[in-house]
Amino acid sequence: MPQPSAACKRALADATALCSKRSRIADRLMGDAAHQKRKSDHNDGNAFDLTHDPENGVDCHFFSKLVLLDFRVSYVIWNRRIYNADKAGKGWRPYRGKNGHTHHMHVSVKAALRDIALPWPWASLES
């Protein structure tokens, strides 16, 4: 059975270390029953969802730009937009999936880099 990647677990841990009072209501590592009915990086443990909670320090408008600095990122979905790291020249594009990702940011990591548990870009921010 797949397990959450070290990179994804580290991302959420770094966010919590920075913003200890942040909401975790939409955080996710592994795919639930709905995810398992379709292709999703959550099912392989290669994705994380980070709850948008600007009142407590996690503003995904900012974090969605910051996460693109990380070499492990495959793609990001936030606020009805998607950014594919391998299509960097195209920038953010509209995302038309059922879930607009307005309450959380989805980040998929490259499968080959899933076990690299280095700090995420927000780990070095001061709270």
Protein Blocks (a to p, Z undefined) as FASTA:
>chain_A
ZZddfklmmmmmmmmmmmmmbcfklgcfbdcfklmmpccfklnopaccddddfknopafk
lmmmmmmmpmkbmbdceehiacdfklmmnopaddfbfblolmbccddddfklmmpccdcf
klmpcZZ
